[in-house]
Structures are given as C-alpha cells and as structure tokens.
Amino acid sequence: MRIRIVGTQLPGSSCRPPGIETAYSNVHVGVQRKNRPQELLDLQRGDAETVTWTVECTVHETDVRGPYIQGRPGERFLYLSWVAVDDAGTLTMFRRAKLMLADVSAETLTAAIESGVLEARLGLTDATGNPLCARVKPASIRWTAAT
C-alpha cells in the first residue's frame, strides 16, 4: 500500500512561531524517516501552493509499517518536519506535525488496502499563520481510500 499526503494552504517561506526570538527563513517541509530526523522525503518549499508525498508501506492485518512510519503498533504515525535551510544547505528542524494512522477508521483502512492508496489531505498552516505542528486532529485532516 502507499500513503499519499496532500498538503495545501502552506504558511510561506518564512515564519516566526510564538515564543521564538528570531524568524525562520527558507522554510521547507518533508516526511521524516523513522529514527533519522535529518533524513526527509521530498523536501518541499513552504511557499508552494500544494505539496504531495507518497510513502510506500506494508500492512499486516491493521498494522502499517515502513521506513517512514513511526511509533509502536496501535500508535503508528508519520511526521511532517518543518526545517529552515541555510545558504550551505544545512537543515534546522524547528517544528513537526504528527499524522496519526490510529485516527484512520477501520473501514477507510480496509478500503485503502483494497485500492492500494490511503490518502491524507490537510492544510499546513496553523491558526497563527505558522507551520502546522503537534498532533493533527481528525477535524484538520481527512483520511480516505484513493486510487
């Protein structure tokens, strides 16, 4: 199975989250590889109109596994990591959004296993205009079976 993540409403190329003295510039976002926080899949610009990632995974009964799937069985998730990229190409992570696979209904997961694609759609800007972070609640993300 593949998981396709479609992000819209990106925050832009610079931001200053609350409580941070200096702004981040040249902001990008990518899917973090398990146990490798500096390894990001398909780094995308924070000022893009839309971003899409496709993650390959396997499903054993209802347990989703793969190189970008984090967490223990029953608590699996994907991280979208927000980074600032300096002139030398060095990445500095400053925020992460947690997409919980446990929030996917059993019916949707079953349909996605049959179709081969589980799709997540979400806006990537929070209420303060900054990059989305923390656990993304079901009201802010839509999981569907796709083709």
C-alpha positions in Angstrom: 0.0 0.0 0.0 1.0 3.6 -0.5 0.2 6.6 1.7 -0.3 9.8 -0.2 -0.2 13.0 1.8 -1.6 16.1 0.1 -0.9 19.4 1.8 -2.5 22.7 1.0 -2.5 26.2 2.5 1.2 26.3 3.2 2.5 29.1 5.5 5.1 30.6 3.3 8.9 30.8 3.1 9.5 32.5 6.5 7.8 32.4 9.9 8.2 33.3 13.5 6.3 30.9 15.8 5.2 32.3 19.1 7.9 32.4 21.8 10.7 32.4 19.2 13.0 35.5 19.1 14.2 35.1 15.5 12.3 34.3 12.4 13.0 31.2 10.3 13.6 31.7 6.6 13.8 29.4 3.6 11.2 27.2 5.2 10.7 23.7 3.8 8.7 20.6 4.9 9.2 16.9 4.3 8.3 13.5 5.6 10.7 12.4 8.3 12.3 8.9 8.0 11.9 6.7 11.1 14.8 7.2 13.6 16.5 9.6 11.2 15.2 13.1 11.9 17.6 14.7 9.4 16.5 12.4 6.5 13.4 13.9 4.9 11.5 12.6 1.9 10.8 15.0 -0.9 11.6 18.3 0.8 9.1 20.9 -0.4 9.1 24.7 -0.2 7.0 26.3 2.5 5.5 28.8 0.0 4.3 26.1 -2.5 0.6 26.1 -3.4 0.3 22.4 -2.9 2.7 19.6 -1.8 2.4 15.9 -2.2 4.4 13.0 -0.8 3.9 9.2 -1.5 5.2 6.8 1.2 5.5 3.1 0.5 4.4 0.8 3.3 3.1 -2.6 4.1 0.1 -3.6 6.2 -0.1 -6.7 8.4 -3.7 -7.0 9.4 -4.2 -3.4 10.7 -0.6 -2.6 11.5 1.0 -0.2 9.0 4.8 -0.4 8.7 7.5 1.1 6.6 10.7 3.3 6.6 8.7 6.5 7.2 6.2 5.0 9.7 6.9 6.0 13.3 5.7 4.6 16.6 4.6 1.3 18.1 1.7 -0.9 16.8 -1.6 0.8 17.5 0.2 4.1 17.8 1.7 4.5 14.3 2.1 7.9 12.7 4.0 10.0 10.1 6.0 13.1 10.9 5.9 16.2 8.6 9.1 18.0 9.7 9.5 21.8 9.1 13.0 22.9 8.5 14.9 26.1 7.7 17.5 25.7 5.1 20.6 27.9 5.3 22.9 29.0 2.4 25.1 26.0 2.9 22.1 23.6 2.6 22.1 22.8 6.3 18.7 21.8 7.7 17.5 23.1 11.1 14.3 21.4 12.2 12.0 23.7 14.2 8.5 22.1 14.1 6.8 18.7 13.4 3.3 17.8 12.6 2.2 14.3 13.7 -0.3 12.5 11.4 -1.8 9.6 13.4 -2.6 6.4 11.5 -4.6 5.4 14.6 -7.1 8.1 13.6 -7.9 6.3 10.3 -11.2 4.4 10.6 -11.2 0.6 10.1 -13.4 1.0 7.1 -11.2 3.5 5.5 -8.1 1.4 6.1 -9.7 -1.7 4.7 -10.8 0.2 1.6 -7.3 1.7 1.2 -5.7 -1.8 1.5 -8.0 -2.9 -1.4 -7.4 0.2 -3.5 -3.7 0.4 -2.7 -3.7 4.0 -1.6 -4.5 5.7 1.7 -4.7 9.5 1.2 -4.4 12.2 3.8 -5.5 15.8 2.9 -4.7 18.7 5.2 -4.0 22.4 5.4 -0.4 23.1 6.6 -0.8 26.5 8.3 -2.0 26.8 11.9 -4.4 29.4 13.4 -1.5 31.8 13.9 -0.2 31.6 10.3 2.7 29.4 11.2 3.6 25.9 10.0 1.2 23.3 11.4 2.6 21.3 14.3 1.8 18.9 17.0 -0.8 16.1 16.6 -3.1 16.8 13.7 -6.7 16.1 14.9 -9.2 14.4 12.7 -11.1 17.7 12.1 -8.0 19.1 10.4 -7.1 16.0 8.3 -9.2 13.9 6.0 -8.2 10.2 5.5 -9.7 8.5 2.5 -9.1 5.4 0.3 -8.0 6.6 -3.1 -6.7 5.1 -6.4 
